[in-house]
């Protein structure tokens, strides 16, 4: 059982919803990434999504785009991201880390080289936006053979065929994109999410996390009533943008703790 699977199993036993925050590695500065990871854990994170900076993050809205741009100005790349995870693992062997990003940095390194390096660093899974399941069967199988979870995206427009493919090749959890748009855009329609998750669960037996558009405790709590996990990214990046660096870790921890309290009520 992977660390992600074990986390969801433990949460299910306690009837709790997973809280999955997102930050971009290297933003607002490389030396802050590991302290921010620990702050997220202290704030109640169950799993952390760590964004790999990329120059053309097609699924991201302007907030996370800016985070990528700031990180790239520092020259932060895939090997740096793996180094952050390795450092985090020296004092935290429990909290799963999922890398979220795009195919280009993985292809540049080579899929097998990436998988081995990720495994060695202590990564638990990866969401690769532009790796659709029907085009990366071998990647998914190799990830799983090395104890890593390939996690796939589903959307309001996903067909039954695509849902079945995700069920076949994905592991750990599935990520439902609640909006027809980019991260941080629009407002979630809980009734619509509920209806779509019911259709997804006919095929996908993995836990389902919901993201894109969760911005506060109220929306997180509403989604938690129908999902196995809530994912929050853009709102956390805004905290980092609006807070002096010396107070950033505490601000992120405090914000996330408020979401955690709402989920546990």
C-alpha positions as CSV (number, residue, x, y, z in Angstrom):
1,X,0.0,0.0,0.0
2,X,1.4,3.4,-1.0
3,X,1.7,6.3,1.4
4,X,-1.2,8.0,-0.3
5,X,-3.4,4.9,-0.1
6,X,-2.6,4.5,3.6
7,X,-3.4,8.1,4.2
8,X,-6.9,7.8,2.6
9,X,-7.5,4.5,4.4
10,X,-6.7,6.1,7.8
11,X,-8.9,9.1,7.1
12,X,-11.8,6.9,5.9
13,X,-11.6,5.0,9.2
14,X,-12.1,8.2,11.0
15,X,-14.8,9.5,8.6
16,X,-12.6,12.5,7.7
17,X,-12.0,14.3,4.4
18,X,-8.5,14.8,3.2
19,X,-7.1,18.3,2.9
20,X,-4.7,18.7,0.0
21,X,-3.0,22.1,-0.3
22,X,-0.9,23.2,-3.3
23,X,2.1,25.4,-3.5
24,X,4.6,26.0,-6.4
25,X,8.1,24.9,-5.6
26,X,10.5,27.8,-5.5
27,X,7.8,30.4,-4.9
28,X,8.2,33.0,-3.4
29,X,11.8,31.9,-3.1
30,X,13.6,28.6,-3.2
31,X,14.7,28.7,0.4
32,X,11.1,29.0,1.6
33,X,9.7,25.9,-0.1
34,X,10.7,23.3,2.6
35,X,9.5,25.6,5.5
36,X,6.3,26.1,3.7
37,X,5.8,22.4,3.3
38,X,6.2,22.0,7.0
39,X,3.8,24.9,7.7
40,X,1.2,23.2,5.5
41,X,1.5,20.0,7.6
42,X,1.2,22.0,10.8
43,X,-1.9,23.6,9.4
44,X,-3.6,20.3,8.9
45,X,-2.5,19.1,5.4
46,X,-3.0,15.3,4.8
47,X,-1.3,15.3,1.4
48,X,0.6,18.1,-0.3
49,X,0.6,18.9,-4.0
50,X,3.9,20.5,-5.0
51,X,3.9,22.3,-8.3
52,X,6.8,21.9,-10.7
53,X,7.4,25.3,-12.3
54,X,6.8,25.4,-16.0
55,X,6.8,28.2,-18.5
56,X,3.4,27.3,-20.1
57,X,1.1,25.9,-17.3
58,X,-2.0,25.5,-19.5
59,X,-4.3,24.5,-16.7
60,X,-3.4,27.3,-14.4
61,X,-5.0,30.7,-13.9
62,X,-3.1,33.9,-13.5
63,X,-2.3,33.4,-9.8
64,X,-0.5,30.1,-10.2
65,X,1.0,31.3,-13.5
66,X,2.6,34.2,-11.6
67,X,4.0,31.6,-9.0
68,X,5.6,29.7,-11.8
69,X,7.1,32.8,-13.3
70,X,8.6,33.8,-9.9
71,X,10.1,30.3,-9.4
72,X,11.5,30.1,-12.9
73,X,13.3,33.5,-12.3
74,X,15.2,31.6,-9.6
75,X,16.0,28.9,-12.1
76,X,14.0,26.3,-10.2
77,X,13.6,23.1,-12.2
78,X,12.7,19.4,-11.7
79,X,15.9,18.4,-9.9
80,X,15.5,21.3,-7.5
81,X,11.9,20.3,-6.8
82,X,13.1,16.7,-6.0
83,X,15.8,18.2,-3.8
84,X,13.1,20.1,-1.8
85,X,11.2,16.8,-1.3
86,X,14.4,15.0,-0.2
87,X,15.1,17.7,2.4
88,X,11.5,17.6,3.6
89,X,11.8,13.9,4.0
90,X,14.7,14.2,6.5
91,X,12.1,15.3,9.1
92,X,8.8,14.1,7.8
93,X,8.4,10.5,6.6
94,X,4.6,10.4,6.8
95,X,2.9,13.2,4.8
96,X,2.5,12.2,1.1
97,X,3.9,14.5,-1.5
98,X,2.4,14.6,-5.0
99,X,4.2,16.5,-7.8
100,X,1.9,18.4,-10.1
101,X,3.0,19.7,-13.4
102,X,3.5,19.1,-17.1
103,X,5.1,16.5,-19.4
104,X,8.0,18.6,-20.7
105,X,10.2,18.5,-17.6
106,X,9.6,14.8,-17.3
107,X,10.3,14.1,-20.9
108,X,13.5,16.2,-20.8
109,X,14.7,14.0,-17.9
110,X,13.4,10.8,-19.3
111,X,10.4,9.0,-17.8
112,X,12.3,6.2,-16.2
113,X,15.0,8.6,-14.9
114,X,12.2,10.8,-13.4
115,X,10.5,7.8,-11.8
116,X,13.7,6.6,-10.2
117,X,14.7,10.1,-9.0
118,X,11.2,10.8,-7.6
119,X,11.2,7.5,-5.8
120,X,14.7,8.2,-4.3
121,X,13.6,11.7,-3.2
122,X,10.5,10.4,-1.4
123,X,7.8,11.5,-3.8
124,X,4.6,9.5,-3.6
125,X,2.8,10.3,-6.8
126,X,2.4,12.7,-9.8
127,X,-0.3,14.5,-11.6
128,X,0.9,15.3,-15.1
129,X,-1.7,17.6,-16.8
130,X,-0.8,16.7,-20.3
131,X,-0.4,12.9,-19.8
132,X,-3.8,11.6,-20.7
133,X,-4.2,8.0,-19.5
134,X,-4.6,6.5,-23.0
135,X,-1.2,7.9,-23.9
136,X,0.9,6.9,-20.9
137,X,0.0,3.4,-20.0
138,X,3.7,2.4,-19.6
139,X,4.5,5.4,-17.5
140,X,1.6,4.6,-15.2
141,X,2.6,1.0,-14.9
142,X,6.2,1.9,-14.2
143,X,5.2,4.4,-11.6
144,X,3.1,1.8,-9.8
145,X,5.9,-0.8,-10.1
146,X,8.1,1.7,-8.1
147,X,5.5,2.4,-5.4
148,X,4.4,5.7,-6.9
149,X,0.8,6.7,-7.8
150,X,-0.1,8.1,-11.2
151,X,-3.0,10.5,-10.5
152,X,-5.2,11.6,-13.4
153,X,-7.5,14.5,-13.9
154,X,-11.2,14.3,-14.7
155,X,-13.4,17.2,-15.6
156,X,-17.1,18.2,-16.1
157,X,-16.6,17.3,-19.8
158,X,-15.0,13.9,-19.2
159,X,-16.7,11.2,-21.2
160,X,-17.6,7.8,-19.8
161,X,-14.8,6.3,-21.9
162,X,-12.2,8.7,-20.3
163,X,-13.5,8.0,-16.8
164,X,-13.1,4.2,-17.5
165,X,-9.5,4.9,-18.7
166,X,-8.7,6.8,-15.5
167,X,-10.2,3.9,-13.5
168,X,-7.9,1.5,-15.3
169,X,-4.6,3.3,-15.1
170,X,-4.8,5.6,-12.1
171,X,-4.0,4.9,-8.5
172,X,-3.8,6.8,-5.2
173,X,-6.8,9.1,-5.9
174,X,-8.5,10.8,-8.8
175,X,-8.6,14.5,-9.2
176,X,-11.9,16.0,-10.3
177,X,-11.5,19.5,-11.8
178,X,-14.8,21.1,-10.8
179,X,-14.8,23.9,-13.3
180,X,-14.7,24.3,-17.1
181,X,-11.7,26.6,-16.8
182,X,-8.3,27.2,-15.2
183,X,-7.3,27.1,-11.5
184,X,-8.8,29.8,-9.4
185,X,-11.6,30.7,-11.8
186,X,-15.3,30.8,-11.1
187,X,-17.4,29.4,-8.3
188,X,-18.2,25.8,-7.6
189,X,-21.7,24.5,-8.1
190,X,-21.9,21.8,-5.4
191,X,-25.0,20.2,-6.9
192,X,-23.3,19.8,-10.2
193,X,-20.2,18.4,-8.5
194,X,-22.3,15.9,-6.6
195,X,-24.0,14.7,-9.8
196,X,-20.7,14.3,-11.7
197,X,-19.0,12.5,-8.8
198,X,-21.8,10.0,-8.7
199,X,-21.2,9.2,-12.4
200,X,-17.5,9.0,-11.9
201,X,-17.8,6.6,-9.0
202,X,-19.7,4.1,-11.2
203,X,-16.2,3.4,-12.7
204,X,-13.6,4.9,-10.4
205,X,-13.2,3.1,-7.0
206,X,-10.4,5.4,-5.9
207,X,-10.9,8.3,-3.5
208,X,-11.8,11.4,-5.4
209,X,-10.4,14.9,-4.6
210,X,-12.0,18.0,-5.9
211,X,-10.2,21.2,-6.8
212,X,-10.2,24.4,-8.9
213,X,-12.4,27.0,-7.2
214,X,-12.2,26.1,-3.5
215,X,-11.3,29.3,-1.9
216,X,-12.6,29.4,1.7
217,X,-13.8,27.3,4.6
218,X,-17.5,27.4,3.4
219,X,-16.8,26.0,-0.1
220,X,-14.3,23.5,1.3
221,X,-16.9,22.2,3.8
222,X,-19.6,22.0,1.1
223,X,-17.4,20.0,-1.2
224,X,-16.2,17.8,1.7
225,X,-19.8,16.6,2.0
226,X,-19.5,14.8,-1.3
227,X,-15.8,14.3,-2.0
228,X,-13.0,12.4,-0.3
229,X,-10.6,15.3,-0.5
230,X,-10.6,19.0,-1.1
231,X,-7.7,20.6,-3.0
232,X,-6.8,24.3,-2.5
233,X,-4.1,26.1,-4.5
234,X,-4.7,29.5,-5.8
235,X,-6.0,30.9,-2.5
236,X,-2.8,29.7,-0.8
237,X,-0.6,31.4,-3.4
238,X,-2.6,34.6,-2.8
239,X,-1.7,34.4,0.9
240,X,2.0,34.2,-0.1
241,X,1.6,37.1,-2.5
242,X,0.0,39.3,0.1
243,X,2.2,38.5,3.1
244,X,5.8,39.6,3.8
245,X,8.2,36.7,3.4
246,X,9.2,36.6,7.1
247,X,5.5,35.9,8.0
248,X,4.5,33.7,5.0
249,X,4.8,30.3,6.6
250,X,2.7,31.4,9.6
251,X,0.1,33.0,7.3
252,X,-0.2,29.8,5.2
253,X,-0.4,27.7,8.3
254,X,-3.1,29.8,9.9
255,X,-5.2,30.0,6.7
256,X,-5.0,26.2,6.2
257,X,-5.9,25.6,9.9
258,X,-9.1,27.4,9.4
259,X,-10.0,25.1,6.5
260,X,-9.1,22.1,8.6
261,X,-11.4,23.2,11.4
262,X,-14.3,23.6,8.9
263,X,-13.7,20.1,7.5
264,X,-13.6,18.5,10.9
265,X,-16.7,20.2,12.3
